[in-house]
Amino acid sequence: MKYFRDDPALWIINDTTRDYISLHGFNQNIDGNNFLKSKRLCSKIVRGTRKSYYRHLPPSLFQTKFVNGQILKRKYLAYSNSTGCLYCVPCILFEGKSSFASTTGFCNWKKGEEKLSMHEN
């Protein structure tokens, strides 16, 4: 499929796309990526003064650690270089109802681990 893109935010979801990804898989876009597009401006109040800072997608979100110490890759996630957001590929393909499946993607890096854990359960 010549028109298939690695960026999940640019996918046109239809049966052809679902079939292609089911047969060939997808690129998570994490190898060699510095996640610069994931940068989000945040602020907090410290001693009565508003301070601004940036948050980025932490690469650790692409894996989970179990209580027994075992580490497992989250192979169902894909990063969008165009939006700087994270997507759950099965939810995008099959119209899941989570923030990881929305057309805008997930970018709340402060609550990333918490939201992913809830999403997995």
Backbone bond lengths (Angstrom), bond angles and torsions (degrees), N, CA, C in turn:
res aa  C-N    CA-C-N  psi(-1)  N-CA   C-N-CA  omega(-1)  CA-C   N-CA-C  phi
1 M - - - 1.440 - - 1.525 107.39 -
2 K 1.292 117.61 107.11 1.456 121.83 -174.38 1.523 113.01 -69.62
3 Y 1.307 118.43 -28.13 1.456 120.56 -174.50 1.521 113.33 -91.08
4 F 1.321 118.52 -0.44 1.464 120.30 -179.52 1.521 109.73 -71.59
5 R 1.308 115.86 133.41 1.461 121.79 -179.70 1.522 109.84 -111.39
6 D 1.336 115.13 154.99 1.463 120.70 177.62 1.520 112.44 -77.97
7 D 1.306 117.50 -14.44 1.459 121.85 -175.07 1.529 110.71 -88.62
8 P 1.343 118.41 112.87 1.469 120.25 -175.93 1.527 114.20 -63.39
9 A 1.320 118.09 -24.35 1.469 120.09 178.92 1.525 111.51 -70.25
10 L 1.326 116.99 -19.01 1.464 121.20 -177.48 1.524 113.02 -100.81
11 W 1.314 117.26 0.37 1.460 119.94 -178.61 1.524 111.12 -69.72
12 I 1.300 115.31 139.11 1.459 122.18 169.61 1.520 104.84 -96.66
13 I 1.317 116.30 112.07 1.464 120.24 -173.17 1.522 109.99 -83.28
14 N 1.318 113.87 114.74 1.463 121.97 175.83 1.527 107.20 -153.75
15 D 1.318 117.21 -178.28 1.467 120.43 -177.65 1.522 112.02 -63.13
16 T 1.316 117.82 -34.25 1.467 121.14 179.42 1.527 110.32 -63.74
17 T 1.318 116.56 -44.63 1.468 120.89 178.59 1.524 110.77 -64.40
18 R 1.321 116.49 -44.39 1.471 120.33 178.79 1.526 110.73 -59.90
19 D 1.326 116.46 -45.67 1.464 120.83 179.78 1.522 111.04 -62.11
20 Y 1.328 116.98 -44.71 1.460 121.25 -177.95 1.534 110.73 -61.42
21 I 1.327 116.39 -48.03 1.468 119.85 -178.58 1.525 110.97 -67.69
22 S 1.317 117.33 -36.05 1.468 120.49 177.47 1.520 111.30 -62.81
23 L 1.320 117.25 -37.31 1.465 121.44 -178.57 1.524 113.30 -83.90
24 H 1.327 117.49 -38.49 1.462 121.30 -170.43 1.524 114.60 -111.39
25 G 1.319 117.53 -10.66 1.456 119.68 -176.96 1.522 111.35 79.26
26 F 1.324 116.03 -168.30 1.460 121.09 -178.27 1.516 109.08 -146.90
27 N 1.308 115.90 163.23 1.450 122.83 178.99 1.529 108.43 -93.47
28 Q 1.319 116.86 128.19 1.466 120.48 178.18 1.529 111.99 -76.57
29 N 1.315 117.80 -14.01 1.469 123.78 179.65 1.525 112.42 61.57
30 I 1.328 116.66 40.61 1.468 119.14 180.00 1.525 112.75 -112.07
31 D 1.317 118.66 -22.01 1.462 120.77 -177.54 1.526 110.55 -68.98
32 G 1.315 116.20 119.30 1.458 121.62 178.41 1.521 113.96 70.30
33 N 1.308 117.70 13.92 1.459 120.97 -177.95 1.526 109.62 -94.60
34 N 1.325 116.64 133.67 1.465 119.78 177.50 1.532 112.11 -98.96
35 F 1.322 117.34 2.47 1.465 123.85 174.51 1.531 113.21 56.55
36 L 1.328 117.15 35.42 1.464 120.79 -179.73 1.523 112.78 -61.05
37 K 1.324 117.27 -35.24 1.471 120.39 -179.16 1.524 111.89 -70.83
38 S 1.328 117.55 -13.00 1.469 120.06 -179.01 1.527 112.21 -82.52
39 K 1.322 117.50 -3.03 1.463 121.86 -176.89 1.531 110.56 -61.89
40 R 1.334 116.05 127.69 1.461 122.76 179.17 1.525 109.00 -128.44
41 L 1.315 115.89 133.90 1.459 121.20 178.03 1.526 109.53 -78.69
42 C 1.307 116.16 128.24 1.463 122.56 179.28 1.525 108.14 -126.52
43 S 1.304 115.75 166.09 1.462 119.11 176.09 1.523 109.61 -147.17
44 K 1.306 114.87 155.92 1.461 121.24 174.79 1.520 107.79 -149.85
45 I 1.310 115.31 158.92 1.459 120.37 -179.80 1.522 108.71 -98.90
46 V 1.329 115.02 122.49 1.461 122.35 179.20 1.522 107.68 -121.50
47 R 1.322 116.29 116.51 1.474 122.61 -179.80 1.528 111.75 51.66
48 G 1.329 115.57 43.37 1.458 120.77 176.40 1.516 115.64 82.45
49 T 1.324 117.58 0.20 1.462 121.18 -179.58 1.521 109.51 -117.36
50 R 1.322 115.18 133.56 1.467 119.81 177.98 1.530 109.44 -77.33
51 K 1.321 115.66 124.82 1.466 122.60 178.63 1.524 108.90 -112.22
52 S 1.315 116.71 135.24 1.463 121.87 177.42 1.522 109.54 -102.98
53 Y 1.312 115.35 145.37 1.459 121.64 177.76 1.526 107.92 -155.79
54 Y 1.319 116.34 170.32 1.459 121.41 -178.76 1.521 110.93 -113.25
55 R 1.313 115.08 146.51 1.468 122.47 171.25 1.521 107.52 -118.43
56 H 1.326 115.91 146.40 1.462 122.79 176.87 1.522 109.22 -126.11
57 L 1.306 115.63 162.45 1.464 120.70 173.45 1.524 108.60 -62.71
58 P 1.325 118.15 118.79 1.462 119.32 176.20 1.535 109.68 -79.61
59 P 1.329 118.46 127.80 1.469 120.71 179.61 1.527 112.97 -56.31
60 S 1.324 117.43 -21.09 1.467 120.96 -179.87 1.528 112.22 -64.06
61 L 1.333 118.81 -17.65 1.467 120.48 178.48 1.528 112.06 -67.47
62 F 1.322 117.17 -17.26 1.460 120.37 -179.92 1.526 112.73 -83.00
63 Q 1.329 116.59 6.82 1.464 120.43 174.71 1.521 109.26 -146.16
64 T 1.312 115.27 159.30 1.459 120.60 177.75 1.525 108.80 -129.88
65 K 1.312 115.80 149.35 1.464 120.84 -179.57 1.521 108.62 -116.62
66 F 1.313 115.74 125.93 1.459 121.67 179.46 1.527 110.39 -84.02
67 V 1.324 116.39 164.71 1.463 120.53 -178.40 1.525 112.29 -62.55
68 N 1.328 118.05 -24.81 1.466 120.79 178.40 1.529 112.16 -82.76
69 G 1.351 117.05 1.81 1.455 121.19 178.07 1.515 114.74 95.00
70 Q 1.319 117.28 -10.48 1.461 120.88 -179.73 1.530 110.06 -68.34
71 I 1.335 116.10 135.71 1.460 121.91 178.25 1.521 108.75 -108.46
72 L 1.319 115.68 131.62 1.461 121.89 -177.93 1.522 109.46 -126.84
73 K 1.331 116.27 133.46 1.461 120.41 177.82 1.520 110.06 -73.63
74 R 1.311 115.20 141.88 1.468 121.05 174.80 1.527 107.29 -90.83
75 K 1.315 115.36 84.46 1.463 121.52 -173.77 1.519 113.26 -74.28
76 Y 1.309 117.52 -7.83 1.461 121.23 -177.95 1.529 112.62 -88.64
77 L 1.344 118.27 -6.26 1.459 121.86 -178.12 1.518 111.62 -93.39
78 A 1.323 116.07 147.21 1.463 121.88 174.88 1.523 108.62 -138.19
79 Y 1.325 115.18 140.81 1.458 122.21 178.94 1.520 109.14 -97.86
80 S 1.315 116.71 138.51 1.461 122.14 177.27 1.517 109.73 -99.84
81 N 1.333 116.31 118.95 1.458 120.17 176.75 1.524 111.90 -71.82
82 S 1.320 117.81 -23.20 1.469 119.64 -178.60 1.528 112.39 -80.17
83 T 1.329 117.96 -34.96 1.466 120.52 -178.22 1.527 113.03 -105.83
84 G 1.335 117.68 -17.82 1.458 120.74 -176.22 1.513 112.35 72.63
85 C 1.335 116.72 24.10 1.463 121.87 -177.00 1.522 111.33 -116.83
86 L 1.312 114.98 167.03 1.453 123.55 -179.43 1.522 109.08 -107.11
87 Y 1.338 116.30 142.16 1.462 121.98 -178.10 1.521 110.56 -132.06
88 C 1.322 116.23 144.33 1.461 122.96 170.83 1.524 105.71 -92.56
89 V 1.317 116.89 111.27 1.463 120.57 -173.29 1.530 112.70 -62.39
90 P 1.340 120.95 -47.33 1.467 118.55 177.97 1.532 112.77 -58.30
91 C 1.326 116.99 -37.35 1.469 119.73 179.56 1.525 111.58 -68.30
92 I 1.328 117.42 -37.64 1.467 119.95 177.29 1.519 109.58 -64.62
93 L 1.328 115.87 -46.88 1.466 120.25 -175.15 1.518 112.71 -67.11
94 F 1.320 116.38 -34.56 1.463 119.55 -173.78 1.528 112.45 -117.63
95 E 1.329 115.87 25.65 1.460 123.63 171.36 1.522 113.90 56.19
96 G 1.330 114.84 52.20 1.459 119.45 175.21 1.517 110.56 -67.24
97 K 1.302 116.28 165.35 1.469 121.64 -175.63 1.526 112.68 -106.01
98 S 1.313 118.02 31.44 1.459 120.03 -177.10 1.522 110.94 -108.89
99 S 1.339 115.97 165.38 1.465 120.15 177.63 1.524 111.02 -66.90
100 F 1.318 117.90 -19.18 1.459 121.43 177.61 1.525 111.43 -79.15
101 A 1.332 117.01 -10.80 1.462 121.75 -179.03 1.517 112.12 -106.95
102 S 1.305 117.34 -5.86 1.461 119.51 -176.26 1.521 110.50 -67.10
103 T 1.305 116.00 163.23 1.463 120.37 179.80 1.522 111.43 -68.83
104 T 1.325 117.29 -20.09 1.459 120.16 179.18 1.523 112.76 -92.34
105 G 1.320 118.54 -15.45 1.452 122.00 179.54 1.521 112.39 80.08
106 F 1.324 115.60 -177.56 1.463 122.69 -177.80 1.519 109.12 -109.24
107 C 1.330 117.13 131.91 1.472 119.65 179.56 1.528 113.14 -146.05
108 N 1.319 118.26 21.33 1.460 121.84 176.95 1.532 107.72 -88.12
109 W 1.329 116.36 80.84 1.466 120.91 -171.06 1.520 112.39 -65.43
110 K 1.312 118.60 -27.19 1.467 120.93 178.67 1.526 110.77 -63.00
111 K 1.318 117.09 -38.00 1.463 121.46 -177.29 1.527 112.46 -106.14
112 G 1.316 117.34 17.29 1.456 121.36 -175.36 1.515 114.54 -56.38
113 E 1.312 117.28 -51.89 1.470 120.92 -178.02 1.524 110.92 -63.96
114 E 1.320 116.17 -42.57 1.464 121.07 179.56 1.535 110.84 -62.01
115 K 1.320 116.90 -47.13 1.467 120.99 -177.93 1.524 111.59 -68.12
116 L 1.333 117.38 -37.74 1.465 119.97 177.54 1.523 111.25 -65.93
117 S 1.318 117.11 -40.68 1.466 120.06 178.02 1.521 110.81 -62.12
118 M 1.329 117.13 -41.82 1.463 120.74 176.83 1.528 110.53 -65.42
119 H 1.313 116.65 -38.85 1.463 121.69 -179.38 1.532 111.18 -64.24
120 E 1.324 116.15 -36.89 1.465 120.70 -178.31 1.526 112.34 -75.23
121 N 1.306 118.39 -21.64 1.468 121.10 -176.95 1.471 113.06 -98.03
